[in-house]
Amino acid sequence: MKLPYKINLEDKIIAITGAGGVLMSEFACALSECGAKVALLDINEQAVNSVAQKIGDNALAVKCDCLNKESVENAKREINNKFGKVNFLINGAGGNSPKATCDNEYMTPDLNGAKTFFDLDISGIKFVFDLNITSAFIVTQVFANDMVKTGGNIINISSMNAYRPLTKIPAYSAAKAGVSNFTQWLAVHLAPCNVRVNAIAPGFFVTNQNRALLYNQDGTPTARTGKILSHTPLNRFGETEDLIGALLWLASDQASGFVTGQVIAIDGGFSAYSGV
């Protein structure tokens, strides 16, 4: 990846959850190129090991269940022993579940066995909320405890769903709205401790989780892709590189030192377009 610009992060020790995924792994690579030491947390050990090998000595892969506080505390101890105290956290763990997804956009009397809102599995709904919201609470409790003494930086990952809920995925949309709200709350709460808290809200990016919703098995775009692009003024999906400039800006205390409690939309204009 070619960085849009470089900043000096040699004094940063960064913990990144969900670091085995497409977006967070690229975040880790970009931050390490700026001199940061990056701890890669994910329940998928193989995925984070692969990312750590790619980065080299400035990376540490840690298998971690972000919904288990003991697991997060163990990860923190491992990072402290290797790099020192974490002063930068990215809550990147998140995702959706088929159990919390409707088959159709609208509720009509003649759905003929399709899964509707009334059929959604409660365990799936709880899973989505836990993965996106509860994990952010737990991980922040563990890692930000050191930051209140020395200052720090927290970046959460929200979504366009937080602004405008998408059809079919009510739990994910509501959970990401909660991430944005939590970001603002935490920014106020930790402000006296010199801890900045912001969020990045990506628009539509192709990841391993949503690829099947956006493209058919033969590689052709789905009808949902057509709808998305018709409501995205820049008329394309985002690329990971489109997020890096905002990431580095928020990561830099010099560039964004007076920025906290903000949710930065990077969506190709999706949130600005009314459809008419």
C-alpha positions as CSV (number, residue, x, y, z in Angstrom):
1,M,0.0,0.0,0.0
2,K,1.2,3.5,-0.9
3,L,0.4,5.9,1.9
4,P,-1.2,9.3,0.9
5,Y,1.2,10.9,3.4
6,K,3.3,9.8,6.4
7,I,3.1,10.8,10.0
8,N,5.4,10.0,12.9
9,L,3.8,7.3,15.1
10,E,7.0,6.0,16.7
11,D,5.7,6.7,20.2
12,K,2.4,4.8,19.6
13,I,1.5,1.3,20.7
14,I,-1.7,0.4,19.0
15,A,-4.1,-2.4,19.8
16,I,-6.5,-3.2,16.9
17,T,-9.4,-5.6,17.3
18,G,-10.8,-7.4,14.2
19,A,-7.2,-7.1,12.8
20,G,-7.6,-10.3,10.8
21,G,-10.2,-8.7,8.5
22,V,-9.7,-6.9,5.2
23,L,-10.0,-3.3,6.5
24,M,-8.3,-3.6,9.9
25,S,-5.4,-5.5,8.5
26,E,-4.7,-2.7,6.1
27,F,-5.1,-0.2,8.9
28,A,-2.4,-2.1,10.8
29,C,0.0,-2.1,7.8
30,A,-0.5,1.7,7.3
31,L,0.1,2.5,11.0
32,S,3.1,0.3,11.2
33,E,4.6,2.0,8.2
34,C,4.5,5.2,10.2
35,G,6.5,3.7,13.0
36,A,3.8,2.4,15.3
37,K,4.0,-0.9,17.1
38,V,0.7,-2.7,16.4
39,A,-0.9,-5.5,18.4
40,L,-3.3,-7.5,16.2
41,L,-6.2,-8.9,18.1
42,D,-8.6,-11.4,16.5
43,I,-10.3,-14.6,17.4
44,N,-9.0,-16.0,14.1
45,E,-5.4,-16.7,15.1
46,Q,-4.3,-17.8,11.6
47,A,-5.5,-14.6,10.1
48,V,-3.6,-12.3,12.5
49,N,-0.5,-14.4,12.3
50,S,-0.5,-13.9,8.5
51,V,-0.9,-10.1,9.0
52,A,1.9,-10.0,11.6
53,Q,4.3,-11.9,9.3
54,K,3.6,-9.4,6.6
55,I,4.4,-6.4,8.9
56,G,7.4,-7.8,10.7
57,D,9.0,-6.9,14.1
58,N,6.6,-4.0,14.8
59,A,3.6,-6.4,14.9
60,L,2.3,-8.8,17.5
61,A,-0.5,-11.3,16.7
62,V,-2.7,-12.1,19.7
63,K,-5.6,-14.6,19.6
64,C,-8.4,-12.8,21.5
65,D,-12.1,-13.2,22.1
66,C,-13.3,-9.6,22.4
67,L,-16.5,-10.7,24.1
68,N,-14.5,-12.3,27.0
69,K,-13.0,-9.8,29.4
70,E,-10.5,-12.3,30.7
71,S,-9.3,-13.0,27.2
72,V,-8.9,-9.3,26.5
73,E,-7.0,-8.8,29.8
74,N,-4.7,-11.7,28.9
75,A,-4.1,-10.0,25.5
76,K,-3.3,-6.7,27.2
77,R,-0.7,-8.4,29.5
78,E,0.9,-10.0,26.4
79,I,1.1,-6.7,24.6
80,N,2.4,-4.9,27.7
81,N,5.2,-7.5,28.1
82,K,6.1,-7.2,24.4
83,F,5.7,-3.5,23.6
84,G,4.6,-1.6,26.8
85,K,1.4,0.2,27.6
86,V,-1.1,0.7,24.9
87,N,-1.9,4.4,24.2
88,F,-4.0,4.0,21.0
89,L,-6.9,1.7,20.5
90,I,-8.9,0.8,17.3
91,N,-12.2,-1.0,18.0
92,G,-12.5,-2.7,14.6
93,A,-14.2,-6.0,15.6
94,G,-17.7,-6.1,14.2
95,G,-20.0,-7.8,11.7
96,N,-23.5,-9.1,10.9
97,S,-25.2,-12.5,11.0
98,P,-27.5,-14.3,8.6
99,K,-29.7,-15.1,11.6
100,A,-30.3,-11.4,12.0
101,T,-31.0,-10.7,8.3
102,C,-34.4,-10.6,6.6
103,D,-34.8,-12.2,3.1
104,N,-36.7,-9.3,1.6
105,E,-36.6,-5.5,1.9
106,Y,-40.3,-5.0,2.6
107,M,-42.9,-6.8,4.7
108,T,-45.8,-7.9,2.5
109,P,-48.6,-10.5,3.1
110,D,-47.4,-12.8,0.3
111,L,-43.7,-13.6,1.2
112,N,-44.3,-17.4,0.8
113,G,-42.0,-18.6,3.5
114,A,-39.3,-16.0,3.3
115,K,-37.6,-15.0,6.5
116,T,-39.2,-11.8,7.8
117,F,-38.5,-9.5,10.7
118,F,-40.8,-11.7,12.8
119,D,-38.6,-14.8,12.1
120,L,-35.3,-13.3,13.1
121,D,-33.4,-15.4,15.6
122,I,-32.9,-13.7,18.9
123,S,-29.5,-15.4,19.3
124,G,-28.5,-13.8,16.0
125,I,-29.7,-10.4,17.1
126,K,-27.8,-10.7,20.4
127,F,-24.7,-11.9,18.6
128,V,-24.7,-8.8,16.3
129,F,-25.1,-6.4,19.2
130,D,-22.4,-8.1,21.2
131,L,-19.9,-8.2,18.3
132,N,-20.3,-4.5,17.5
133,I,-21.3,-2.9,20.8
134,T,-20.4,-5.1,23.8
135,S,-17.0,-5.8,22.4
136,A,-16.2,-2.1,22.1
137,F,-17.3,-1.6,25.8
138,I,-15.2,-4.5,27.1
139,V,-12.1,-3.8,25.1
140,T,-12.2,-0.1,25.9
141,Q,-12.6,-0.8,29.6
142,V,-9.5,-2.9,29.5
143,F,-7.2,-0.8,27.4
144,A,-8.3,2.7,28.1
145,N,-7.7,2.2,31.9
146,D,-4.0,3.1,31.3
147,M,-4.8,6.0,29.0
148,V,-6.7,8.0,31.6
149,K,-3.3,8.5,33.3
150,T,-1.2,9.4,30.3
151,G,-3.6,10.4,27.5
152,G,-4.5,8.4,24.4
153,N,-6.4,8.0,21.2
154,I,-9.4,5.7,20.5
155,I,-10.9,5.1,17.0
156,N,-14.2,3.2,16.7
157,I,-15.5,1.7,13.4
158,S,-19.1,2.8,12.7
159,S,-20.9,2.5,9.4
160,M,-23.2,4.2,7.0
161,N,-25.9,2.1,8.6
162,A,-25.6,4.4,11.6
163,Y,-26.8,7.3,9.5
164,R,-29.3,5.6,7.3
165,P,-30.4,2.0,8.2
166,L,-30.2,-0.4,5.4
167,T,-32.9,-2.7,4.5
168,K,-32.7,-6.4,5.6
169,I,-30.2,-5.8,8.4
170,P,-32.0,-4.2,11.4
171,A,-29.7,-5.5,14.1
172,Y,-26.5,-4.4,12.4
173,S,-27.9,-1.0,11.5
174,A,-29.0,-0.4,15.1
175,A,-25.7,-1.7,16.5
176,K,-23.6,0.6,14.4
177,A,-25.8,3.6,15.4
178,G,-24.9,2.5,19.0
179,V,-21.2,2.6,18.1
180,S,-21.6,6.2,16.9
181,N,-23.5,7.2,20.1
182,F,-20.9,5.4,22.3
183,T,-18.1,7.3,20.5
184,Q,-19.7,10.6,21.4
185,W,-20.4,9.6,25.0
186,L,-16.9,8.3,25.6
187,A,-15.3,11.4,24.0
188,V,-17.0,13.6,26.6
189,H,-16.4,11.2,29.5
190,L,-12.6,10.9,28.8
191,A,-11.9,14.4,27.6
192,P,-10.5,15.5,31.0
193,C,-8.0,12.7,30.7
194,N,-6.7,13.9,27.3
195,V,-8.1,10.8,25.6
196,R,-9.6,11.6,22.2
197,V,-12.4,9.3,20.9
198,N,-13.6,9.4,17.3
199,A,-15.1,7.0,14.7
200,I,-14.7,6.3,11.1
201,A,-17.9,5.4,9.3
202,P,-17.1,3.6,6.0
203,G,-19.6,3.5,3.2
204,F,-19.7,0.5,0.9
205,F,-16.5,-1.5,0.7
206,V,-16.2,-5.0,-0.6
207,T,-15.1,-7.3,2.3
208,N,-15.2,-11.0,3.0
209,Q,-18.3,-10.6,5.0
210,N,-20.4,-8.8,2.3
211,R,-19.0,-10.1,-0.9
212,A,-21.8,-12.6,-1.5
213,L,-24.4,-9.8,-1.1
214,L,-22.7,-7.7,-3.7
215,Y,-21.6,-10.2,-6.3
216,N,-23.1,-13.4,-7.7
217,Q,-20.9,-16.5,-7.9
218,D,-20.1,-15.7,-11.6
219,G,-18.7,-12.3,-10.6
220,T,-21.7,-10.3,-11.9
221,P,-23.1,-7.6,-9.6
222,T,-26.2,-8.3,-7.7
223,A,-29.3,-6.2,-7.7
224,R,-28.3,-4.8,-4.4
225,T,-25.0,-3.6,-5.9
226,G,-27.0,-1.7,-8.5
227,K,-29.0,0.0,-5.9
228,I,-26.0,1.0,-3.8
229,L,-24.0,2.4,-6.7
230,S,-27.1,4.3,-8.0
231,H,-27.2,6.1,-4.6
232,T,-23.5,6.7,-4.4
233,P,-22.6,9.9,-6.2
234,L,-19.0,8.8,-6.9
235,N,-20.6,5.6,-8.5
236,R,-18.1,3.1,-7.1
237,F,-17.3,1.0,-4.1
238,G,-14.7,2.3,-1.7
239,E,-11.2,0.9,-1.7
240,T,-9.3,0.4,1.5
241,E,-6.9,3.2,0.5
242,D,-9.8,5.6,0.6
243,L,-9.9,5.2,4.4
244,I,-6.2,5.6,5.1
245,G,-6.0,9.4,4.8
246,A,-8.7,9.9,7.4
247,L,-7.1,7.2,9.6
248,L,-3.7,8.9,9.6
249,W,-5.3,12.3,10.2
250,L,-7.1,11.0,13.3
251,A,-4.0,9.1,14.4
252,S,-1.9,12.3,14.4
253,D,-2.1,14.3,17.6
254,Q,-0.6,17.2,15.7
255,A,-3.1,17.1,12.8
256,S,-6.3,16.3,14.8
257,G,-5.4,17.2,18.4
258,F,-8.6,19.3,18.8
259,V,-10.9,16.6,17.2
260,T,-12.9,14.4,19.5
261,G,-16.4,13.0,19.5
262,Q,-16.7,13.0,15.7
263,V,-17.9,10.3,13.3
264,I,-16.1,10.7,9.9
265,A,-18.2,9.5,7.0
266,I,-16.2,8.1,4.1
267,D,-18.9,7.0,1.7
268,G,-18.5,8.5,-1.8
269,G,-21.4,10.9,-1.0
270,F,-24.0,8.2,-0.1
271,S,-25.2,9.9,3.1
272,A,-25.6,13.2,1.2
273,Y,-27.8,11.9,-1.6
274,S,-31.5,11.9,-1.2
275,G,-32.3,9.8,-4.2
276,V,-33.9,12.5,-6.2
